[in-house]
Amino acid sequence: MIKKLSLVSLFTLLPASYYFAQTTVSAYLKDADGKPVERAEVDMKGKDNDVTADKIGYFQFVDLMPGHYQIVITKPNYETKVMEFDVMDNEKKKDLGVITLYSTLTNADQGLAIIDNDDDSDESSNQVSTVGLLQSSQDVFNRIAAFDLGFYWFRPRGIDGRSGETMMNGVSMVKSDNGNVDFSNWGGLNEITRYPEIAPNHSPSEYAFGGNSGVIYKNTKASEYRKGFQFTQSLTNRNYRNRTSLRYSSGMSKSGWAFTLMGARRWAEEGIQEGTFYDAYGTYLGVEKKFSDKHTMTFNFIGSPYRRSTASPSTQEVYDYRGVHYNSYWGWQDGEKRSERVRRGFQPIFQVQDFWKINKNSNLWTTVSYQLGKDRGSRLDWNGVSNPSPTYYRNLPSYYINSIIYNATNNPQFTPSQFTSLIDGYNTSLNSWVNGDPDVTQINWDRIYRNNLKNDVVDQAEMSRLYGLNGKRSKIYLVDDVSDDKIFNAGTHYTYNFNDRTKFILNVSYQNYRSELYREMKDLLGGDYAINVDPFKETAKPGSTGFYNTLDQNVEVKVGDRMTYNYILRRQEAKVNPGLKFSTGNFDVFVSALAGYSTSNREGLFKHYLYENSYGKSSDFNFWNFGLKGQVVYRINGRNFLVYNGAMYNQAPFLEDLFINPRVNALVNPNIKSTVYTANDLSYVISTPFLKVRATGYLVDTQNETNVQRFFADGIQLNNTNPDGTVSQVQSAFVTQVMSNVEKRNMGAELGVDVKVLPTLSLQGLASYGQFVYRNNPDVYLVSDASGSSVTPFGKAYIKNYKQGGTPQQAFSLGFRYNNPKYWWVGANWNYLDDNYLDPAPALRTNNFIQNAYSSTPYLGLTDDDVRNLLKPVKLPSAFFLNANAGKSFVFGKYYLLVTASVNNILNNRKYITGGFEQTRETKALDFATDYLSPTPSFGPKYWYNQGRSYFVNLQFRF
């Protein structure tokens, strides 16, 4: 009897002990204004115990065993939230605090979960609160900067995007050639990639070390998207006119499978700029298999083929004639507009990702990714004739006026008949440009075909004598510059939770980048062939063959043949990024470190007639990089924070900075080093239901940066060694300009404010004031085909204290947002941008610019005031803009409809210059001054203008 009772007691007590080991997890749901969000559905993935929040937004899960969990929170008119948390041993209750759900009624919100807690005494909860606050992009400053000012080319803190990191499912999407991210690889897939996790600026991230412009981490797990269909239709007047997409998600089945598919298309017969078109597709397939609560694998395919044309920058003269929508890259052919600059590409991405919950404290995510495909960009090329562009300086009215000025000043033989001839030419050209004669102001395709088809007896005889070629030679033709990429990525993300307050993170990544680059004949434009010979061979090397590839004696080029250049760039890079997050007292600390190694080389597949080092594999160039980032948060209380972020690290040069002119040789920057960054900022943050504020001061220093530019220069005066050993001086040449040891300083302050003045009305504002300057006088080097394989030191570029270009250094915004309880909203803001400059052209700021080459003294008659006037920074006009947006959502049973609309630049301001560059055609002060002081300079800066008023209307339907 006693044995029976003991057995009964044992089986009775076991369930009791099991029950008492389980945990209750709870949270409150609130909207951005702090109001409860009721009746939201909270789905625990892989479980059947879904719950619904009550009238005060409260929900809870009971009887949870220790382990890792993921919940999905959904409610009509709110963005879906996905959250993960861990239940520890002996943890009876776990309070997730307040989870903020952001309305879909504003396109400004990123839709990331922010966890907040109002209990100032609960340090554990406040630790969660701080992490949620800092890892979100709901910061009011970043939100306005991205969605309102970013449209006008505003870059927070003036930081180049090449110092950031964009990750897709655990691996980097940064290209090793130039450090940029090609977002067209997933273009149109907004509903798949829309809500990333963001570590802004130089703050540390859990997923990568990053740089100064932040870490953006996108994860595309198939089970995380809302189950069912989502159809989206957009109308706009920007680069494209229409966008259509359809997404389907199956949700996680009982057998552990989830699928998400999406297709999208964006297109325009003609975009906002003349002669442009757009035709791009986006496809996504996500497959997820859940093996157990601890193990999941995903497969992701992302492919976005595209074909689109681009628009040209222009001088102010051209804009004055034809307006801001003018584009010189197209012309009429057979009654249709044809563009010379068309970019086409398809570089799909294949990824496999493994998620493994090793035990209650540790997780391991591993990704393998492979990307391949070609990107092509077409353009007109020519051999033996002048530039066919309608905006070539000899094709503009200014050419005639400036010729008159030059001859009247410098040519004693200038006759009245020559003057009359130039005046007639000016009047004819001016009339054509003012009236928009397409034969003059656009590419004349018919003329190109006629010239290529005509029976040029002299040229045919010459081609037969030199190369044994017969037929009609195309002197103007269409080529493709091709990049054939193969990119392998692997990455792993490991986390270990020592306890609720301490977390260890380890990221390890490897990238193998291989890109073959070449020029390919696309269209001969009427002729029978073209030749693969340098038209400037007599200038570069008199008496030479001029063959771009001396290994192939057949210089005849047909459609599909490679020409001019062909080489491979390779780079392998490995990074180790450990991190530690911990909380002690009122402090939360995040420390992240970096150790990286890269090796790069070039392999030439053509043997250029000028360069012995053009063919074959170059030496390997190896770089070690190290870095340290830190973040310290001091919690004054649950609503007030002091946040410090600091970083110091170096970054290896990208391939285009390492190799000076890889198309024709393996020369490297003579003073190449890793770029060194030092960054600090300090913020005061307020986060309450009624007031959100971030005030920040920052200082970012850059050292050892490299800048490479290529252009045609007059008066450059380079030495050329002739075949007989004599040295002659070249006055004009295509050059590669290298500016090394560049030092920059970006400092300033940021303020973002969001205040709720009424339950339904919020006022928002932003102020950004920066000083982005060059801190030193960098070294300038020149390389040209006309000077052989040597690198010519060109002295110092005296640009210290010049303003950096590329972004306004002052920005202000003020606006409001009204949210009606009946699910409609309207908002508007005023934006002001100022202190925007063009980057200074280095060659124009050297002693060579103002010195007579024969006396090494300044040119006669050139005063200090003259020099200062010629070289003063090019400041762009300030501007203000009004933007507005509105939307309404509808719920019909299980169906959901959202309509939104936005209008930027309501007042249609077309005088704002978003960017541009100084031309470096004239490199001697006297010649530069003649052109500079002209009423219409031939070689003035080239600009990109804002295109005026734009709109975007979006309809989203879920079913």
Secondary structure, 3 states (H helix, E strand, C coil): CHHHHHHHHHHHHHHHHHHHCCEEEEEEEECCCCCECCCCEEEECCCCCCEECCCCCEEEEEEECCEEEEEEEECCCECCEEEEEEECCCCCEEEEEEEECCECCCCCCCCCCEEECCCCCCHHHHHHHHHHHHHCCCCHHHHHHHHHHHHHCCCHHHCCHHHCEEEECCEECECCCCCCECHHHHCCCHHHHCCCEEECCCCCCCCCCCCCCCEEEECCCHHHCCCEEEEEEEEECCCCCEEEEEEEECCCCCCCEEEEEEEEEEEECCCCCCCCCEEEEEEEEEEEEEEECCEEEEEEEEECCEEEECCCCEEHHHHHHHCCCCCCCEEEECCEEEECCEEEEECCEEEEEEEEECCCCEEEEEEEEEEEEEEEEEEEEECCCCCCCCCCHHHCHHHHHHHHHHHHHHCCCCCHHHHHHHHHHHHHHHHHHHHCCHHHHCCCHHHHHHHHHCCCHHHHHHHHHHHCCCCCECCEEEEEEEEEEEEEEEEEEEEEEEECCEEEEEEEEEEEEEEEEEEEEEECCCCCEEECECCCHHHHCCCCCCECCCCCCCCEECCCCEEEEEEEEEEEEEEEEEEEEEEECCEEEEEEEEEEEEEEEEEECCCCCCCHHHCEECCCEEEEEEEEEEEEEEECCCCEEEEEEEEEEEECCCHHHHECCCCCCCCECCCCCCEEEEEEEEEEEEECCCEEEEEEEEEEEEEEEEEEEEEEEEEEEEEEECCCCCEEEEEEEEEEEEEEEEEEEEEEEEEEEEEEEECCEEEEEEEEEEEEEECCCCEEEEEEHHHCCCCEEEEECCCCCCECCCCCCEEEEEEEEEEECCCEEEEEEEEEEECEECCCCHHHHCHHHHECCCCCCECCCCCHHHHHHHCCCCEECCEEEEEEEEEEEEEECCEEEEEEEEEECCCCCCCCEEEEECCCCECCHHHHHHHHCCCCCCCCCEEEECCCCEEEEEEEEEC
